[in-house]
């Protein structure tokens, strides 16, 4: 027992020592250093920045128009039900050894970040495990779920006698298939959850094989097949709010965003119809990806802070905000998708995702493209907003070349 105590004390001391050697920015201030001060080639770094500026996404800056001009707008029930806003210009930050060495565009602007929100969502799941609200991510979800009471003020105007046989509550995991789903399946997008939430059926999200084919196929066993599906992401968001008994933005603010010194300008929103009543309080369940509007709106600075937190394995100024074990699981793939950990950790183990990057690098990715590139081998974080997905590798390549 004494040996175990001594080992734990040594680990604690090591964490404190390493955090003391690492620069962490205070709120509202992120110290800059010139490339030359950190041994970076300034000309090569400027080439990377110029590349990002010159390769801005050509999608319409009006994100509602961009939505309807994309495949998303042509989906069944593809109309937005959450807020969208005009986006800013190509924007980014380069954080090397903890310091800002390059930036472009408008890093202060609060913009939608699309599926990067999924990484914040999976973080709230890790915090629920840390707090003991969820015993293990491998637990089945349905035992944790209470009946959900939707907040629907329009129903106050209906003739209740015509609707007295209708259910007043709804269940997320009441089918034979859905009762076999674990938290891990939802986090890895391998659940194949069946049903409809907030007016969006699971089969209506990106039915590449065709609507009829997707509706009629049998459900896959949970864990066997990866499918990127925002309806199921929203199921996870609602299930987690049920466990926390409070809105997830409140959890994220107190547990993550305030401790890392994020600004007061970020917002995490849901849909116009995603309200439920828990403990007598009206709460909005958040969107996990902005596919149909809503989701995480924040500045590039706040994106960089979250990226820097994950670069440091969930530790900030000596405090382990995200458990180390959760960080490792977040970066661990499965056979269903060797390039994906917990949402939305895109992995580079086979060097297919970003060929120019080390195999250990990973990124939080959302449409736009919104990218938080995290490279622990090179002590590097890159935030790039509104760059075509096909250009992200070249940007990373140019930045890495500047370090050499």
N, C-alpha and C positions, 0 to 999 in steps of 0.2 A: 504493500500500500504506500509505504514511504517512497519507493522508487517511482511509482506512478505519479504521486504528488510532485516529486522533484522534476519529472519529465514534463508535466503540465506547466510547472512554473518556468522551466527553461523555454518551452514553446511560447509562453506569454511574453517572456523577456525578449525573445527573438522578434516576435511581432512588433513589440514596442520599439525595439532598436531599428528595425527596417522602416517602420512608419516614420520614425524620427529623421531618417536619411532621405525620405521621399517628400518632394514638395507637393502639397495639396493647396489648391487655390481657395482663398476666402470668398465669401459671398460678394458678388458684384465686382470682383477683381481677379483676373487671371494674368499672372505675370508673363510678360513676353521677353524673349531673348532673340538676338539676331542669329541667323543661321551660322555665321562664322563663330560666334561664342560657343556653339555646341558642336563645332566641327562639321557642319553641314555645308554642302556646296550651294551658295546662294543663287548662282545662275541656273543650276539644274532644278532647284526648288521652285524658282520663278517659272521655269518651263512647265513644271507640273501645274502650277496655279493658272498660268495662261491657257493650258490645255483644258482645265476644268471650266474656265470662263468661256472659252471658244466652243465648248461642246455642251452648251446648255440644252436641256430637253426642248424639243420642238412641239411638245403637247401644249394645248391652249392654257394660258395662265389662269383663265377662269375654270376652276376645277369642276364646276357643274357641267360646263360645255365639254371639257375634256372627258368627263365620265360618259356622257352620251355619245361621244365620238369614239369611245373605246368599246371593246367586247363586253365590258361590264354593263354598259347601258343597254345592250341588246339581250341581256339575260331575261328569263322569265322573272317578273317582279323585280326588275333591275333598277327601279327608280330610287333615288336617295331618300332616306327618312331621317337623316341626321344633318347637322350643319356642315356646310362647306364654305370655303373662302377663296378669294383670289390669292395666288401664290406669289412669292417674290422672285428675284433673279437667282441665277446659279450662285450658290453660297457654300462656303466651307471653312473649315479650320484644320490646321495641322498642329498636333500636340506631340512634341518630342521630348522625352525625358522629363515630362511633366510641364513643360513650358510651351507657350504659343510661339511657333516659329514662322507661321504663315497663315493668312486668312484672305478671303475674297467675298464679294457680294455684300450681304446685309445680315451678319450673324445675330443681330439683336431682334430681327423680325420673327414674330410668332407665326409659324406655318403648320399646316397639317403634316404629319409625319407618316401617315398610313400605317403599314404593318409593323413598323418599329414599335408601335403600341403593344404588340404581342409580347415583346421582351419585358416590358413593364408589367404586363399581366402575369407572365410566368413568375416574375419576381414576387408578386403578391401571393402566389401559391407557395413559393418557398418560405415566405414569411409566416404563412399559416401553419406550415409544418414546424417551423422554428418555435412558434408560439404554442404548439400542441393542439391547435384547433383541428388539424388533420394529423392523424397518427403516422401515416406513411403515404407517400405518393402512389404506392402500389395497392392501397385500399380501394375497394369498390366505392363508387361515388354515391350510389342510391341510399345507403344507410345514413348518410350525412344530410339528406335532403328532407326539408319540410314541404308541405303543400304551399305553393306560391300564390299569393293573393294579388292579382294585377290591379293597378290603380287606373280605372277607366271611368272618368267623370261623365262621359257621354251616356253611360248606362243609367245615370240618374234620371234621364229624360224618357226612357222606354217604358212601355207598359209591362210591368213585371209579371203579370198574369200570363202574358204570351211567351214568357221565357223561363217559367219557374222550374222547368226540367233541366235547364242548362247548368253546368258546373260553375260555381263561383270561384274556384281555385283551379290551378293546373299543376301537372307533374312533369318533370323533365326526364325521369328515368323509370317510367312505369311500364315499358314494354319488355318482353322477354330478352330482346337483344340489348337494350339500353341498360338493363340491370347487370350486365356482365362487363360494363365499362369501368375502368379505374381512372384515377386522376392522371396517372402516367400516360394512359392512352390519349386523354384529352390534350395534355401538354405536348405530346409528340405528333399530334394530328393523325393518329392511327385508330381513332375510336369507331369511325363509321357510324356515329350517332344518327338515329333516324327520328325525323319529326320536323316540326316547324316552330320557329321562335321569332317574335316581333314581325310576323307576316312574311317571313323568308323561309321557305321549305329548304331542307338540306339539299334536295336534288336540284334546286334552282341555281345553286352557286357553281358557276363554271361547268355546265353539263357537256363536257367535250364529246362524250360518246353519243350525245343526243338526249333530249328530254325524256322521250318515251323509254329509251334504253336504260337511262339512269333510274327512272321511277320504277321500272319493272324488275331490275336486277335484284338478286338476294343480297342482304347485308353481309359484308365481310366480317370475319371474326375479329374482334378488337385486338389490335397489335399486329395484325398480319399485313396491312396495306396502308401506306401513307397517302393522304389526300388533303391538299390545302383547301380548307373550307371555312369561310368566315361565320356561317351559321353555327358551326360547332365551336368556334372560338367564342362566340357570344354565349353559348351554353356554359362554357367554362367560366366566363365572367360572371354570369348570374349565379352559378353554383358557388363560386367563391364569395360573392356578396352575401349569399345565404349563410355561409359558414362564419364570415366576419361579423355579420349583423350590422354592417355599416357600409357606406359607399366606398368603393375601392380607391377613388382619388383621395379620400380622407386617410386611408391606410398608407397609401404611397407617400403622401405629403409628410406625415409624421415619422414614418419609418425610414424613408429613403431621401426624398427631395430636400427636405429641410436639413438633415445632417450633412448632405453633400454640398450645401450652399447654393442650391438651384434658385433661380429668380422667382418672383411672385407672379410671373406672367403666363406660366404654363397652365393649360386646362385639359382635362380628360372628360369627354362628354359621351353621352349615349344617343339614343334615338328619341324622336318625339313620342313614341309609344312604348318605351322600355322602362316604364315606372312600375314598381311594386310597393306593397306596404309591408314593412317588417317592424315589429315592436311598436306599432302605431305611427311609424314615421314613413313618409313618402320618400322612396329612394330611387334614383335612376341607375339602372344597370348600364355599364359603359360598353362602348364598341371596342372590339379588339383589333380593328384593322382599317376603319374608315372606308371600307368597300362600298358601303351604302351611306357614307357621311359619318360625322361624329369621329370619335377617336381622340388621339393625343395631338394637341396643338402646343408647340413649344419652340423655343429659339435654338439655333445651332449651338449656342453656348451651353444650354441645358442638355442637349444631346451629347455634347462632348463630356460633360460631367458624368453622365450615366456611363458613357463608354470608358471613361477613366476609372470609374468605380469597378467595372468588370475587368479592365486591364489589371487592376490591383486585387483581383480575386475576391471582390466584394468587401474589401477592407478600405476604410477611410479614416485617416488620422488616428490609427491604432484601434479603431472600433470595427468589429466584424459585422457590418450591416446585413450582408447576405452570407449565410453560412458557407464556409469553404466547400463542404460536401455538396451543397446545392449548386455551387458554381461548377464543380466537377461533373455532376449529373447533367447540368445544362449543356455542357460541351461533349457529352458522350452520345454517339449516334446509336442507331439500331439497324438491324438488317433490313427493316422496312424502308429506311432512307439513310444510307451511310453519310450523307452530307447535312444531316439535320439533327440537332439535339432537342432541348426544350424550345418551345417557340420563343423568340424567333432568332435562335442562334444558328446561323448558317456556317457550316464547318468546311475546312479546306484540307481535310486529312489526305485526300487523294490528289490534291492540288488541281482540282478540276474547277472549283468555284471561282478562285482567283489564282490563276496559274503562276503569276509572278510573285506571289506571297509565300511565306513559309507555310508548311503543312499545319503548324500549330495556330495560325491566325484564324480568326473568325470574324463575323460581321453581323450586326443587327440591320436587317434590310427591310425597306418598305417601298411601295410603288413611288414612282416620281423621276428617277430613283432617289430615295433617301437612304443613305448608307452611313453607318457608324462602323468603321473598320478598326479592329482591335488586334494589335500585333505585340504580344508579350516578349517575343525574342528581340524585337527592335525597340521596345519601350515607346510605342508609337500608337497614336489614335488619329484617325482621319475622319472628319465629318464632311460629307459631300452631299449637297442637296440639289435636286433638279438636274441630274446628269443622266444621260441614257444608260441603261443597264449594261449595254455592250461596251461602254467606255470606262467602266469602273476599274477594270484590270490595268488598262494603260495608265490611268491616274496613279494607282498604287505603285506600278512599276517605276514611274518617273520619280515619285517621292522616295522610294527605296534606293534608287540610283543616286539621289542627292545625298543620302546618308553615307554612301560608300566613298 
